[in-house]
Amino acid sequence: VEMSMNMPYGDFIGNQTNFKFYYGPNNYSILKNVAPDFSENVEMGWSVLRWINKYAIIPIFHFLEKYISNYGVIIIIMVFIVRLVLSPLTYKSHIGMAKMRVLKPELDEIKAKHDGDMQKAQQEQMALYQKVGINPLSGCIPMVLQMPILFAMFYFFPNSIELRQEAFLWADDLSTYDSVLNLPFTIPFYGDHVSLFTLLMTASTILYTWSNSQVTTVQGPMKSLQYLMSIMFLFFLNSYSSGLTFYYFVSNIVSFGQISLFRKVINEEKILTKLEENKKKNANKKKSSFQQRLDDAMKAQEKKKKESKKK
């Protein structure tokens, strides 16, 4: 390997600084020992994402690498480890969705009762949530907390030099995209090839979204948006690391299995009984300051709306 470079002579006049040059792979585990902050040459994401990669994903990956030579198998094991660690959050999310699901008949009655008046319907729905003692966002918050780990993978796989030239199944190199068909033309935003791992990931994401929609109360545009996002990832990830798309594919399959398991474990009849008990207990309970402020804001908005109609 040869290298040539030019440096101004003036930089050396009276400068006693010793220069140190590194010739080697862009490997995070090696670079961190070369010089302080030298590992920054490996892009691992910003802020929280870099912290997750540095202290969680990379140590797990290197630990498995000591005992397993097949990187496809390493990725599969990483999926199970991550999903196991996140399982309490996933379970809590499904509990929250189950609570919303058993309330759906009452929520539908409220919507029908106010016949298109969204403000009054939302006000009554919030009152119902307070009576039964649930947070309408309880099913979403645990899922949001998992997102940084998923986003951290976007940086980890493409920048892991260990995956370069490592083959798995039909992929010749897990650090770049797998191409099972080269197209004679280029599709805008998609490319000139077909990545099978990306197709499998997209299909499994749609399957997971459909399965998840059977146990959630999401309706309207948001329900369609979930499927649209899956199609967008087909275009966005077609030229990404096949290690990344394979990871997401396996993760979707494991998540699908978790949904099936939670359906059997979570007893919705018991949840409904508990919510009914909370409703009776909190029937005469004074509204919280947050609920009161929300009600006041809705009433003020409704009043303003009526006044604008009169004008």
C-alpha positions in Angstrom: 0.0 0.0 0.0 1.4 3.4 -1.0 0.4 6.9 0.1 1.6 10.4 -0.8 0.8 13.7 0.8 2.0 17.3 0.9 2.4 19.4 4.0 3.5 23.0 4.1 7.1 23.4 5.3 6.1 26.2 7.6 4.2 23.7 9.7 7.5 22.1 10.8 9.5 25.3 11.6 9.8 25.4 15.4 7.1 22.8 15.7 8.2 20.0 18.0 4.9 18.1 17.6 5.3 14.4 16.7 3.0 13.2 13.9 1.4 9.8 14.1 0.0 8.1 11.1 -2.4 5.1 11.1 -2.5 2.6 8.2 -5.2 0.0 8.8 -8.8 -1.0 8.6 -11.6 1.4 9.7 -12.4 -0.9 12.5 -14.0 0.7 15.6 -12.4 -1.7 18.1 -8.9 -0.8 16.7 -9.4 2.9 16.1 -10.4 3.6 19.7 -6.9 2.5 20.8 -5.0 4.6 18.2 -5.6 8.0 19.7 -8.2 9.9 21.7 -11.4 10.4 19.8 -9.9 8.6 16.7 -12.8 6.2 16.7 -15.0 9.1 15.6 -13.8 8.2 12.1 -16.4 5.4 12.2 -19.8 7.0 11.8 -22.0 5.6 14.5 -24.8 8.2 14.6 -25.5 11.2 16.6 -25.9 11.6 20.3 -28.1 8.8 21.7 -27.6 6.6 18.6 -23.8 6.7 19.0 -24.1 5.9 22.7 -26.3 2.9 21.9 -23.9 1.6 19.3 -20.8 2.2 21.4 -22.0 0.6 24.6 -24.6 -1.9 23.5 -24.6 -3.0 19.9 -20.8 -3.1 19.2 -20.0 -5.0 22.5 -22.7 -7.6 21.7 -21.5 -8.0 18.1 -17.8 -8.4 19.1 -18.7 -10.9 21.8 -20.6 -13.1 19.4 -17.8 -12.7 16.8 -15.4 -14.5 19.2 -17.4 -17.7 19.1 -19.3 -17.6 15.8 -17.7 -17.2 12.3 -20.9 -16.9 10.3 -22.1 -13.2 10.4 -25.6 -14.1 9.2 -26.0 -16.3 12.3 -24.5 -13.5 14.4 -27.2 -11.1 13.1 -29.9 -13.6 13.9 -28.7 -14.0 17.4 -28.4 -10.2 17.8 -32.1 -9.9 16.9 -33.1 -12.3 19.6 -30.9 -10.6 22.2 -32.3 -7.1 21.4 -35.9 -8.4 21.2 -35.4 -10.1 24.6 -34.1 -7.0 26.2 -36.9 -4.9 24.8 -39.6 -7.5 25.6 -40.8 -5.7 28.8 -41.4 -2.6 26.8 -43.1 -4.6 24.0 -45.3 -6.4 26.5 -46.3 -3.1 28.1 -47.1 -1.7 24.7 -49.4 -4.6 24.0 -51.1 -4.2 27.4 -51.8 -0.6 26.6 -53.2 -1.5 23.2 -55.3 -4.2 24.8 -56.9 -1.6 27.1 -57.7 0.6 24.2 -59.1 -2.3 22.3 -61.6 -3.4 25.0 -62.7 0.3 25.3 -63.3 0.5 21.5 -67.1 -0.3 21.7 -67.6 2.6 24.2 -65.3 4.9 22.1 -67.4 4.1 19.0 -70.6 4.9 20.9 -69.2 8.3 21.9 -68.3 9.1 18.2 -71.8 8.0 17.1 -73.4 10.0 19.9 -71.8 13.3 18.8 -72.1 12.6 15.1 -69.0 14.3 13.7 -68.4 16.8 16.5 -64.8 15.9 17.2 -64.3 18.3 20.0 -67.1 17.0 22.1 -66.2 13.4 21.3 -62.6 14.0 22.3 -63.7 15.7 25.5 -65.9 12.8 26.5 -63.2 10.2 25.4 -60.7 11.9 27.7 -63.2 11.8 30.5 -63.6 8.1 29.9 -59.9 7.5 29.9 -59.6 9.2 33.3 -62.4 7.2 34.8 -61.0 3.9 33.7 -57.5 5.0 34.7 -55.6 4.6 31.5 -53.3 6.8 29.4 -54.3 6.8 25.7 -50.6 7.0 24.8 -49.7 4.0 26.9 -49.5 1.7 23.9 -47.4 4.2 21.9 -44.8 5.4 24.4 -43.0 2.0 24.9 -42.8 1.6 21.1 -41.3 5.1 20.8 -38.7 4.2 23.4 -37.5 1.3 21.1 -37.0 3.5 18.1 -33.5 4.7 18.9 -32.2 1.1 18.9 -33.8 0.6 15.4 -32.3 3.8 14.1 -28.9 3.0 15.6 -28.7 -0.1 13.3 -28.9 2.3 10.3 -25.3 3.4 11.2 -24.0 0.2 12.7 -24.4 -2.2 9.7 -23.1 0.0 6.8 -20.1 1.1 8.8 -19.1 -2.3 10.2 -16.0 -3.2 8.3 -16.2 -6.8 9.7 -19.1 -7.4 7.3 -17.2 -6.5 4.2 -16.9 -9.4 1.7 -18.7 -11.6 4.2 -21.3 -13.7 2.4 -24.6 -15.1 3.7 -27.2 -17.0 1.7 -27.4 -15.2 -1.7 -25.7 -12.0 -0.4 -22.0 -11.8 -1.4 -21.3 -8.9 0.9 -23.3 -8.1 4.0 -21.9 -4.5 4.1 -23.7 -3.5 0.9 -26.9 -4.4 -0.9 -27.7 -7.9 -2.2 -28.7 -7.9 -5.9 -30.6 -10.9 -7.2 -31.6 -9.1 -10.4 -29.9 -6.3 -12.3 -32.4 -4.1 -14.2 -31.6 -2.7 -17.6 -32.9 0.6 -16.5 -33.0 2.8 -13.3 -36.1 3.3 -11.3 -36.1 6.8 -9.6 -35.5 6.5 -5.8 -35.2 2.7 -6.2 -32.2 1.9 -8.3 -31.2 -0.4 -11.1 -31.3 -3.7 -9.1 -33.6 -5.8 -6.9 -32.5 -6.5 -3.3 -34.2 -9.7 -2.1 -33.6 -9.0 1.6 -35.2 -5.6 1.1 -38.3 -7.3 -0.5 -38.5 -9.8 2.3 -38.2 -7.0 4.9 -40.9 -5.0 3.2 -43.3 -8.0 2.9 -42.7 -9.0 6.6 -43.2 -5.3 7.6 -46.6 -5.3 5.8 -47.5 -8.6 7.4 -46.5 -7.3 10.9 -48.4 -4.1 10.3 -51.5 -6.0 9.2 -51.2 -8.4 12.2 -50.7 -5.5 14.6 -53.7 -3.6 13.1 -55.9 -6.5 14.2 -55.1 -5.8 17.8 -55.1 -2.0 17.8 -57.7 0.7 17.5 -55.9 2.8 14.8 -58.4 3.9 12.2 -58.6 6.3 9.3 -55.5 7.9 7.6 -53.1 6.7 10.2 -53.9 3.1 9.4 -53.2 3.7 5.7 -50.0 5.6 6.6 -48.5 2.6 8.3 -48.6 0.6 5.0 -47.4 3.6 3.0 -44.3 3.8 5.3 -43.6 0.1 4.5 -43.5 0.8 0.8 -41.3 3.9 1.3 -38.7 1.7 3.1 -38.7 -0.6 0.0 -37.3 2.3 -2.0 -35.1 3.8 0.7 -33.4 0.6 1.8 -33.0 -1.1 -1.6 -29.4 0.2 -1.8 -28.6 -0.1 1.9 -26.5 -2.8 3.6 -28.0 -6.3 3.2 -27.0 -6.9 6.8 -29.3 -4.2 7.9 -32.3 -5.3 5.8 -31.7 -8.9 6.9 -31.7 -7.8 10.5 -35.0 -6.0 10.1 -36.5 -9.0 8.3 -35.6 -11.3 11.1 -36.7 -8.7 13.7 -40.2 -8.5 12.0 -40.5 -12.3 12.1 -39.6 -12.4 15.8 -42.0 -9.5 16.4 -44.8 -11.4 14.6 -44.2 -14.3 16.9 -44.3 -12.0 20.0 -47.7 -10.7 18.9 -49.1 -14.3 18.7 -47.6 -15.1 22.1 -49.0 -11.9 23.7 -52.5 -12.6 22.3 -52.5 -15.9 24.2 -51.0 -14.5 27.4 -53.0 -11.2 27.7 -56.5 -11.9 29.1 -58.7 -9.1 27.7 -61.7 -10.1 29.9 -59.7 -9.5 33.0 -58.5 -6.2 31.6 -62.1 -5.1 30.9 -63.2 -6.2 34.4 -60.4 -4.1 35.9 -61.3 -1.0 33.8 -65.0 -1.3 34.8 -63.9 -1.5 38.5 -61.8 1.7 38.0 -64.7 3.4 36.3 -67.0 2.7 39.4 -64.3 3.7 41.8 -63.5 7.0 40.0 -67.1 7.9 39.0 -67.3 10.8 41.5 -63.5 11.6 41.5 -62.6 15.2 40.9 -60.9 15.9 37.6 -57.1 16.3 37.6 -55.7 19.7 37.0 -54.5 18.5 33.5 -58.0 17.2 32.6 -59.6 20.5 33.9 -57.2 22.6 31.8 -57.9 20.4 28.8 -61.7 20.7 29.3 -61.4 24.5 29.7 -59.3 24.7 26.5 -61.9 22.7 24.5 -64.8 24.7 25.9 -63.0 28.0 24.9 -62.3 26.6 21.5 -65.9 25.5 21.1 -67.1 29.0 22.2 -64.8 30.7 19.8 -66.1 28.4 17.0 -69.7 29.3 17.7 -68.9 33.0 17.8 -67.2 32.8 14.4 -70.2 31.1 12.9 -72.5 33.9 14.2 -70.3 36.5 12.4 
